[in-house]
Amino acid sequence: MKTAGISIETPKVIPGTAGLMTRDEAGKFLRLSPATLANWSCTGKQKVPTIKLGKRCFYRQDQLEKWLESRAINQIF
């Protein structure tokens, strides 16, 4: 985009979201539907670690992995 002779590039990624997964990506990672994640987020049924920026929700893979481990019934060490 050009404004008064100055070229301004619109970022393709929201600043600060590098390495974050969208709800769709997190759903695929967890093998859950994005609607299930949205439902859990709204109802608080499951405390999935979520980062909310505006109206959008993002997830960090390392936090999701820790959350999955905490949900294990029989942990093998």
URHUVEN-V984963 format. One record per pair of residues at least 6 apart in sequence whose C-alpha atoms are under 6 Angstrom apart, sorted by the first residue. I is the first residue (numbers start at 1). GAP is how many residues later the second one is. D is the distance in Angstrom with one decimal. If there is no record, write none. Layout:
BEGIN
I:GAP:D
I:GAP:D
END
This chain:
BEGIN
1:6:5.9
1:7:5.3
2:6:5.9
20:38:5.9
20:39:5.5
20:40:5.1
21:37:5.4
21:38:5.0
22:36:4.9
23:11:5.6
24:10:5.3
27:6:5.2
27:7:5.1
40:6:5.4
50:8:5.9
50:9:5.3
51:6:5.6
51:7:5.0
END
